[in-house]
């Protein structure tokens, strides 16, 4: 595989990772703002699917294409800027995995509320705050990774 093709795959999968995350956050925020259990449940089903199809795929492609790029450019895997990027990628994953579980639970709680003809329960709102809170460090870390990939700073 050529350098340009590997780089294209890496850049596009990074865009998918960030773009899907931003899209999911936007749609979950908008659904939550309605406080309508049926809307939250419907949007929850869609964002869970998007995470499975797009985010999970990009999460796998990113390190594979990244290591291929590193090798093709002659960088050491232990360059300080790469080590920082690995740490931020790990932080993103440590935030994303619970977020996926929380999204599933938020959807389930909304579906249960719809089935029972009740409003969203208090447990939904507690979990939503966790979902919202975990999103900030994850998005910040991804932005940091983008900066590191562009700047390749010397530490």
N, C-alpha and C positions, 0 to 999 in steps of 0.2 A: 504494500500500500504506500502511496506517495505521501510525502510530508504535507503537501497542500490538502490532500483528501483527509488525512488524519486530523489536521488542524480544523478543517471545515466541520468534520464530525464533532470534534471537541467543542468548538464555538457554538454550533447549533444545539448540541445537547446541554450546554451551559445556558443557552437562551431558553430552551424548553424548561429546564429546571427552575430558572428564575421566573419566567413568564407564567408557567403553570402555577407556581406558588403564589405569585401576585394575583392571578386570576381567581384561584381558589379563595384566597383571603378576601378579595373584593366581593365575590358572590356569597361567601359565608357571612361577611359583615352585613351585606344588604338583606339577606334572608333573616338574620338575627334581628335587625332593626325593625322588621315587621312584627315580631313577636307572635307570628302566626305559625302554629305547629305544623300545619300542612305544607306551608312554604318551606320551612326549615327542613322538614323531612324530605321533600322533593329535591331541594338544592343539595342536601346532605348526600343523597344517593348519587347525584351527578358528580360532586367533588370527590367522593370516595372512588368512583370509577376513574376520574381524571388522574387522581394520585396513583392509582394502580397502573393505568395505561401509560401515562406520560412521565410523571415524576419518578416512579420506580425504575422505568427504563433508563431515564437520564442518569439516575443515581448509579446505575451499573456501568453505563457507557463512559461517564466522566473519568473515573480512575483508570480505566483501560486505555482510553485514548490519551489521557494525560501521561501515563507511563510511556506510551509509544512516542509521544512528542518529546518527552524528556530524553529518551534514548536516541531519537533521531537528531536531536540538537546537541548531543554530547554533554548535557548537564549531568551533574551528580544528583542522585536521588536525595542527597542530604544537603543540598543548597539551602541556606537559611531561609530564603523567601519561599522555597518549596515546603520546608518544614512548617513554616507559619501557615501556608495554605492547607497542608494536611490537618493541622490543628483546627483551623476554621471549618474545614469540611467535616471533621469529626464532631465539632460543636453543632453544626447544622444537622447532622444525622441524629445526634442525641436529643435535639429539639423536635425533629421531624417525626421520629418514631412514636413518641407519645402523642403528638398532634394527630397522627393517623388514627390511633386508638381512640382518642378523644372525639374525633370527627365521627367515627362509627358509633360511639356511645351517644353523642348529641343527636345523631340521626335516629337511633333506636328510641331515645327518650321522646323525641318529637313524634315518631310513629305511634308509640304507646299513648301519648296524649291525644293524638287524632283518633285512635281506636276507641279510647274511653270518653271522647268528647270533652276533654279537659284542656285547660291552658298548659303551657310549658311548665314543668315542675321547677322548684327551687334548685334541685340538683343539676338541672340543665344549665342554669345561670352560673352556678359555681364552676362547673366544668368549662363553660364558655370562657370564663375569665382566665382559666389555665391555658386554654387554646390560644386566646388572644395574647397572653403574656409570653408564651413560648415562641410565638411568631416573630417577635422583635429581635431576639438574639440570632435566630436563624437567618432572617433577612439581612441583618447587619453583617453576619459572617459571610454570606454569599457576596455582598458588596465588597467586603474586604478581600475575598478571593479574587474577584474581578480586578481590583486594584493591584494585587500582588502579581497577577498574570500579565498585566499591562506594564507595570513599573519595574518589576523584577529588582526591587531595591537591594542595595548592599547593606547588610547589617554590621 
